[in-house]
Amino acid sequence: MWNLPALGELMLMAKYKTEINELITSMFGNQNIFINDWYWSSTEYDASSSWSVSFNYGNVGTIGRQSAYRVRPLAAINTLSL
């Protein structure tokens, strides 16, 4: 199952962007790396806005959902199947 990361998860991803990009590049090449842009989180701010994180400077902000930001879905891991 895929989902958008919550604000805290996305902040961690931004913090470790360099390490994540190195891992992704070593496994799949550089076509799926994080770039310096804003990414949506699944955390709502109010009825028409959600939280987002800048992968350039690590800033956090809210913006109306009509804005065009990037998304980075995460796959859920079922520990029972490992």
N, C-alpha and C positions, 0 to 999 in steps of 0.2 A: 504494500500500500504506500502511496506517495502522498506527501503533505508539504505545505509551506512551513518553514521553521518559525517557531515563536520568537519574540523579540530577543530574549536571552540567548537562545541558540544561535540566532543570526549574529549577535554581537560577538559570540565566541568564534564563529566562522570568520568574521572580519578581523578579529585579533590574530588569528592563526592563518590568515590568508596566504602568506608566503609559504608556510609549511604545507598547507593543503594544495596549493598550486604545484609545488615541487612533486608531491606524491601523484597528483593527477597527471602531470606531464610525464613522469616516469612510467606510468601505466598505460596512458591513452594518447599521449601527445598533447600539444598545447591548445587544442580546439575547445576544451571544456573548462578552461581556467577561469577564476574570478578576475574581473577587470575592475578598474577604479570607477565605479558608478554606484548609484543607489539601488538597493534591493528591498523588495517588500517583505514584511514579516506577516504572519497570520494574526498578530495581536492587534485587536481593534482599539482605536482611541475613542471614537464615538460612532454614531450611526452612519456617518458618511466618510470617516477617515480611519487610516491604519498607521501603525508605526513602521518606519523604514530605517535602514542603516546605510551609511555611506562607506563603501569599501576603499575609498581614497584616504579619508582621514579618521574614520571610525565614528563620525558624527551620527547622532540619532535624532530623528524628527518625525513629525506627523504630517500627512499630506492627504488630500482628498483622493478617493479611490478612482477618480476619472483620470488621474495622472498616469503617464506611461513610465513605469520603472521596471527594472529587471526582476525576475523570480528565479529562485534556485530551489526546486523541490528536493525533499529528502525522502529516502526510502526507509520505512520502518523496519526494524530488525526484530524478528521474533526469536527471543533467546531459547524458546523451547525447541526450536528446530535446528539449533546449532549442534 
